[in-house]
Amino acid sequence: MHKLLVLGDQDNAYATGNRQRGGKNSAASDHAWSMTRALAADAVRVGWRRASFLQVLLDGPYKAGEHARMLQHRRGYDKAASWLQRAWDGAQQYVQSTEPITTRQDFHAALAAFRSRIERTPWKGTAGKTDLRNLIARMEICAQAGRWDHTVSERDLAERMGCSRTTVHNSNQRLLQAKLLRQLDNGSPTEGARWMLISPLSRITSHLWPTPKGPKAGGAMSGPVMRQTDTNADIDSRAAAHVMHLDAFAHHGLAGSGLAILAALAQRDGQTVAELQGTASMSRPTAYRQLGKLKGLGLVRHKGELFHLSPNALSGIGTQTPTCPEPVAGWTEAAEHLGTAGTGARRRQHHEAQRKRWRLEQVRLAERRRTARRAPVPHPAVAQPEYVRSDGQIIDPATGEVIAGLYVASDGRWVWDEAEAVDQRHAVWEPETFQGTSKG
């Protein structure tokens, strides 16, 4: 909220059409209204007064108050103050009608309500099933952390979901667009990005919050679609969370639609194909195709028009039926039967190689930064203290010999007297040379 107040809505988290005021408003005014309502709700929670809220937005230099200050400039102070007071009154009524999350038990109760909405929302198409797996994985992380915000990287999330990193990235973008997810930061070289699950509106208006559409004809992905109130979707997300990372549920195996059928039957066993179309949110051909795969593995039994899970189907252990004389004995064998065995291991090896390269790159960059921060090498013309003896003579620090003809000037630089150096050399070497010539 502090970032929203000072810098404005940089991530366009509140850039959505407003459904509370009615009438015809521009996108900018709707955006400003949603942002102001969010700030007012937070101000009410922390104990601000309405006068303080108006003063901060109208008199302060903050980005979030630009729309209110524009109203004040164009239509006067009373109009801007009335606009802010409506936002404050609505936020105050909302805060008073909702129970704050103050303990871990309160959070888990809110998470259970969020999970129920996710389980009863139709997630259609390949993209919808991927987004469902994304939310299920994030709900498990939030349940362990005990709060809505959590830290996870795309690679870790891909291993939890049982899909590629690119698929996870695309799913994150769809959930961000649908306002079910918010990115708090980009992470660090050693930690993943911080995210926050956004609990949708209250149950009264739950039919208004968006969910991603499935693929259109030709495979193109579409934008958010409004949830319908007459949906029959109903799955067990906890059962899906335990098995969705396995190789059997890879893209060319049972995939997300097979996972949805298992989760739907785990929630309510004994359903017809027509019922599974609604509870698992898929088309009739997809339901028949995935039921055929599950029957071939011995995980689903068919009695009349009803389909039932085998007693140990969630553990990957099938039951012998007339259509499946040799049922699978675990999810590993099921993955081998589907041709997707080893997918998870290859993905983890690929991700580990990427992490290793990333760590080596960070070490290299740290070394470059460390080298750049080192003290600069002194100029060769500047005299160094280790060359000057206490009596002022210039010596070679390696041998301790006096260097003739070398002096330190008043500006601290070296001065070389070539004539004195030559005379000193002659004084040292001429007697030896003379003796040598006389002997010759």
C-alpha positions in Angstrom: 0.0 0.0 0.0 2.9 2.4 0.7 4.3 1.6 -2.8 0.8 2.2 -4.2 0.5 5.5 -2.5 3.9 6.9 -3.4 4.5 5.4 -6.8 1.0 4.7 -8.1 -0.3 1.5 -9.6 2.8 0.6 -11.6 1.7 -3.0 -12.2 -1.8 -2.1 -13.2 -3.2 -4.3 -10.5 -6.3 -2.1 -10.1 -6.8 -1.3 -13.8 -10.1 -3.1 -14.1 -13.6 -2.0 -14.9 -15.5 -0.8 -11.8 -18.8 -2.6 -11.0 -19.7 -0.8 -7.9 -20.5 2.8 -9.1 -22.6 2.2 -12.2 -22.9 4.8 -15.0 -20.4 5.4 -17.7 -16.9 6.1 -16.6 -13.6 6.3 -18.4 -11.0 3.7 -17.9 -8.7 6.2 -16.1 -11.5 7.2 -13.6 -12.3 3.6 -12.9 -8.7 2.8 -12.4 -8.3 5.8 -10.0 -11.5 4.9 -8.1 -10.3 1.3 -7.6 -6.9 2.4 -6.4 -8.3 5.0 -4.1 -10.7 2.5 -2.6 -7.8 0.1 -1.9 -5.8 2.9 -0.2 -8.9 3.9 1.8 -9.5 0.3 3.0 -5.9 0.1 4.2 -6.0 3.5 5.9 -9.2 2.4 7.8 -7.4 -0.8 8.9 -4.4 1.0 10.3 -6.5 3.6 12.1 -6.4 6.7 10.0 -9.0 9.4 10.2 -10.9 10.6 7.2 -9.5 14.1 7.5 -5.9 12.7 7.4 -6.8 10.6 4.3 -8.1 13.6 2.4 -5.1 15.7 3.4 -2.6 13.1 2.3 -4.2 12.6 -1.2 -5.1 16.3 -1.8 -2.1 18.1 -0.3 0.7 15.4 -0.6 2.9 14.9 -3.7 1.9 11.3 -4.0 1.2 9.6 -7.3 -2.0 8.0 -6.1 -3.6 11.4 -5.4 -3.2 12.7 -9.0 -6.9 12.1 -9.9 -8.2 13.7 -6.7 -5.9 16.7 -7.3 -7.1 17.0 -10.9 -10.7 17.0 -9.7 -9.8 19.7 -7.2 -8.1 21.8 -10.0 -11.0 21.4 -12.5 -14.1 21.3 -10.3 -13.0 22.7 -6.9 -12.1 21.4 -3.5 -15.7 20.3 -2.5 -16.0 18.0 -5.5 -12.7 16.3 -4.9 -13.4 16.0 -1.1 -16.8 14.5 -1.8 -15.2 12.0 -4.2 -12.7 10.9 -1.6 -15.3 10.8 1.1 -17.4 8.3 -0.9 -14.3 6.1 -1.3 -13.6 6.4 2.4 -17.2 5.6 3.4 -17.4 2.6 1.1 -14.0 1.2 2.3 -15.0 1.7 5.9 -18.2 -0.2 5.4 -16.3 -3.0 3.6 -13.7 -3.3 6.4 -16.4 -3.3 9.1 -18.3 -6.1 7.3 -15.3 -8.4 6.9 -13.3 -10.2 9.5 -9.6 -9.4 9.5 -7.0 -12.1 9.3 -5.1 -11.8 12.6 -4.1 -15.4 13.4 -2.9 -18.4 11.4 -6.3 -20.1 12.0 -8.0 -17.1 10.3 -5.7 -17.4 7.3 -6.4 -21.1 6.9 -10.1 -20.4 7.1 -9.7 -17.8 4.3 -7.5 -20.2 2.3 -10.2 -23.0 2.6 -12.8 -20.6 1.2 -10.4 -19.6 -1.6 -9.8 -23.3 -2.3 -13.5 -24.0 -2.4 -14.0 -21.3 -5.0 -11.1 -22.6 -7.1 -12.5 -26.1 -7.0 -16.0 -25.0 -8.1 -14.7 -22.8 -10.9 -14.7 -24.2 -14.5 -11.2 -24.3 -15.8 -11.7 -25.2 -19.5 -9.2 -26.1 -22.1 -5.5 -26.9 -21.9 -4.7 -23.4 -20.6 -7.4 -23.6 -18.0 -6.1 -26.9 -16.6 -2.6 -25.5 -16.5 -3.8 -22.5 -14.5 -5.7 -24.8 -12.2 -2.5 -26.7 -11.5 -0.6 -23.4 -11.0 -3.1 -22.3 -8.3 -3.2 -25.7 -6.6 0.6 -25.6 -6.3 0.5 -22.1 -4.9 -2.2 -23.0 -2.4 0.0 -25.8 -1.1 2.9 -23.3 -0.7 0.7 -20.7 1.0 -0.7 -23.4 3.4 2.8 -24.2 4.5 3.9 -20.5 4.8 0.7 -19.5 6.6 0.1 -16.3 4.5 -1.0 -15.2 1.0 2.4 -14.0 -0.1 5.0 -16.6 -0.9 8.4 -17.0 -2.7 8.8 -19.5 -5.5 10.8 -19.5 -8.8 9.4 -20.6 -12.1 11.6 -23.7 -12.2 10.5 -24.9 -8.7 6.9 -24.2 -9.7 7.3 -26.2 -12.9 8.6 -29.2 -11.0 5.6 -28.9 -8.6 3.1 -28.7 -11.5 4.8 -31.2 -13.7 5.3 -29.0 -16.8 7.9 -26.9 -18.5 9.1 -23.5 -17.3 7.7 -21.8 -20.4 4.3 -23.2 -19.6 4.5 -21.9 -16.1 5.5 -18.5 -17.3 2.5 -18.3 -19.7 0.2 -19.5 -16.9 1.6 -16.8 -14.6 0.8 -14.1 -17.1 -2.8 -15.3 -17.5 -3.3 -15.4 -13.8 -1.8 -11.9 -13.4 -4.2 -10.7 -16.1 -7.2 -12.4 -14.4 -6.3 -10.6 -11.1 -5.9 -13.8 -9.2 -2.1 -13.4 -8.7 0.2 -10.4 -8.1 3.9 -10.3 -8.4 5.5 -8.4 -5.5 9.1 -8.4 -6.7 11.4 -10.0 -9.2 13.4 -12.0 -6.7 17.2 -12.1 -6.2 20.1 -14.1 -7.6 19.6 -16.6 -4.8 15.8 -16.6 -4.3 12.8 -16.8 -6.5 10.2 -14.0 -7.0 7.7 -13.1 -4.3 4.0 -13.5 -5.3 0.7 -13.1 -3.6 -2.5 -15.0 -4.2 -5.5 -12.6 -4.4 -8.7 -13.8 -2.9 -11.6 -12.8 -5.1 -14.6 -10.9 -4.2 -17.1 -12.0 -1.6 -19.5 -14.9 -2.2 -22.3 -12.5 -3.2 -20.3 -11.2 -6.2 -18.2 -14.3 -6.8 -19.8 -14.8 -10.2 -18.1 -11.5 -11.3 -14.5 -12.5 -10.8 -12.6 -13.6 -14.0 -11.0 -16.9 -14.9 -8.8 -17.6 -18.0 -10.6 -19.0 -21.0 -9.6 -22.2 -22.7 -8.0 -22.3 -26.2 -10.1 -21.0 -29.1 -10.3 -22.7 -32.5 -6.9 -23.1 -34.0 -5.2 -23.2 -30.6 -5.0 -19.4 -29.9 -5.3 -18.5 -26.2 -8.0 -15.9 -25.2 -8.3 -13.5 -22.4 -10.3 -13.7 -19.2 -13.9 -14.8 -19.2 -16.5 -14.1 -16.5 -17.5 -17.0 -14.2 -21.0 -18.4 -14.7 -23.2 -19.0 -11.7 -24.8 -22.2 -12.9 -21.5 -24.2 -13.1 -21.3 -27.8 -11.9 -17.5 -27.8 -11.5 -16.4 -29.7 -8.4 -13.0 -31.3 -7.9 -10.7 -32.3 -5.0 -7.7 -30.1 -5.3 -5.8 -31.8 -2.5 -5.9 -35.1 -4.4 -4.7 -33.4 -7.5 -1.8 -31.7 -5.6 -0.4 -35.1 -4.5 -0.1 -36.6 -8.1 0.1 -33.7 -10.6 3.9 -33.6 -10.5 4.2 -37.3 -11.6 5.3 -38.4 -15.0 1.9 -40.0 -15.7 0.3 -36.6 -15.9 2.8 -35.1 -18.3 1.6 -33.4 -21.5 1.5 -36.5 -23.7 0.2 -38.7 -20.8 -3.0 -38.2 -18.8 -2.2 -34.4 -18.8 -4.4 -31.9 -17.0 -7.7 -33.3 -18.2 -6.9 -36.8 -16.8 -5.9 -35.1 -13.6 -9.2 -33.3 -13.5 -11.2 -36.5 -14.0 -9.3 -38.2 -11.1 -9.9 -35.1 -8.9 -13.6 -35.0 -9.8 -14.1 -38.7 -9.1 -12.1 -38.3 -5.8 -14.5 -35.6 -4.8 -17.6 -37.6 -5.8 -17.3 -41.2 -6.9 -19.7 -42.7 -9.4 -20.4 -40.2 -12.2 -21.6 -40.4 -15.7 -19.8 -38.9 -18.7 -22.3 -36.0 -18.8 -21.7 -35.3 -15.1 -17.9 -35.4 -15.6 -18.2 -32.9 -18.4 -19.5 -30.4 -15.8 -17.5 -31.4 -12.7 -14.2 -31.8 -14.6 -14.9 -28.9 -17.0 -14.1 -30.5 -20.3 -15.7 -31.5 -23.5 -17.4 -34.9 -24.1 -14.7 -36.2 -26.5 -11.9 -35.3 -24.1 -13.8 -37.0 -21.2 -14.2 -40.2 -23.3 -10.6 -40.2 -24.4 -9.2 -39.8 -20.8 -11.6 -42.3 -19.4 -10.4 -44.8 -22.0 -6.8 -44.2 -20.8 -7.8 -44.6 -17.2 -9.8 -47.7 -17.9 -6.8 -49.2 -19.8 -4.6 -48.6 -16.7 -7.2 -50.2 -14.4 -7.6 -47.0 -12.4 -11.3 -46.5 -13.3 -14.1 -49.1 -13.4 -17.2 -48.8 -15.5 -20.5 -50.0 -14.2 -23.5 -49.3 -16.4 -23.3 -45.5 -17.0 -21.3 -44.7 -13.9 -17.5 -44.5 -13.6 -15.8 -45.3 -10.3 -12.3 -45.0 -9.1 -10.4 -48.2 -8.2 -9.8 -48.6 -4.5 -6.2 -47.5 -4.7 -6.4 -45.3 -7.8 -4.9 -42.2 -6.2 -1.8 -44.3 -5.4 -1.6 -45.5 -9.0 -2.6 -49.1 -8.3 -5.2 -50.4 -10.7 -7.7 -53.1 -10.4 -8.2 -56.0 -12.8 -11.3 -55.6 -14.9 -12.6 -57.2 -18.1 -11.2 -54.2 -20.1 -7.9 -54.3 -18.2 -6.5 -57.8 -17.6 -3.1 -56.4 -16.5 -3.6 -53.2 -14.3 -0.7 -51.0 -13.4 1.0 -51.4 -10.0 2.0 -47.7 -9.4 2.4 -44.4 -11.1 5.8 -45.3 -12.4 4.4 -48.2 -14.3 1.5 -46.1 -15.5 4.0 -43.5 -16.9 5.9 -46.3 -18.7 2.6 -47.6 -20.2 1.8 -44.0 -21.4 5.3 -43.4 -22.7 6.1 -40.5 -20.4 8.5 -42.2 -18.0 11.5 -40.1 -17.2 9.9 -36.8 -18.1 10.3 -35.4 -14.6 13.8 -36.6 -14.2 14.9 -35.0 -17.4 13.1 -31.8 -16.4 14.9 -31.7 -13.1 18.3 -32.4 -14.7 17.7 -29.6 -17.2 16.7 -27.2 -14.4 19.7 -28.2 -12.3 22.0 -27.6 -15.2 20.4 -24.1 -15.6 20.8 -23.4 -11.9 24.5 -24.5 -12.0 25.1 -22.2 -15.0 23.3 -19.4 -13.2 25.4 -19.8 -10.0 28.7 -19.8 -12.1 27.5 -16.7 -13.9 26.8 -15.0 -10.5 30.3 -15.9 -9.3 31.8 -14.4 -12.5 29.7 -11.2 -12.2 30.6 -10.9 -8.5 34.3 -11.2 -9.3 33.9 -8.5 -11.9 32.2 -6.2 -9.4 34.9 -7.0 -6.8 37.6 -6.1 -9.3 35.9 -2.9 -10.2 35.8 -1.9 -6.5 39.5 -2.5 -5.9 41.8 0.5 -5.3 43.1 1.9 -8.6 46.8 1.2 -9.5 48.9 4.3 -8.8 50.5 6.2 -11.7 54.1 5.1 -12.3 55.3 8.7 -12.0 54.1 9.0 -8.4 56.7 8.1 -5.7 55.7 5.2 -3.5 56.6 5.2 0.3 58.3 1.8 0.2 61.0 3.2 -2.1 62.0 6.1 0.2 64.3 5.3 3.2 64.1 7.3 6.5 67.2 9.3 5.6 65.6 10.3 2.2 67.7 7.9 0.1 65.8 6.1 -2.7 66.2 2.3 -2.5 65.1 -0.8 -4.3 62.6 -2.4 -1.9 63.5 -5.9 -3.2 67.3 -5.7 -2.6 67.7 -2.6 -0.4 70.3 -1.0 -2.7 70.4 2.7 -3.1 69.3 3.9 -6.6 71.6 6.8 -7.6 70.2 9.7 -9.5 66.6 9.2 -8.3 64.8 11.8 -6.2 61.3 12.7 -5.1 60.1 16.1 -6.2 58.0 18.5 -4.2 54.8 17.3 -6.0 55.5 13.7 -5.0 56.7 12.5 -8.4 60.0 10.9 -9.4 62.9 13.0 -10.7 65.7 11.3 -12.5 69.2 12.9 -12.7 70.9 11.1 -15.6 74.3 12.8 -15.2 74.6 11.9 -11.5 73.6 8.3 -12.3 76.3 8.1 -15.0 79.0 9.5 -12.6 78.0 7.1 -9.9 78.3 4.2 -12.3 81.8 5.3 -13.4 82.9 5.6 -9.8 81.9 2.1 -9.1 83.0 0.3 -12.3 86.1 2.2 -13.6 88.7 0.8 -11.1 87.7 -2.7 -12.0 87.9 -1.9 -15.7 91.4 -0.4 -15.2 92.7 -3.4 -13.3 91.4 -5.6 -16.0 93.1 -3.7 -18.8 96.5 -3.6 -16.9 96.5 -7.3 -16.5 95.8 -7.7 -20.1 
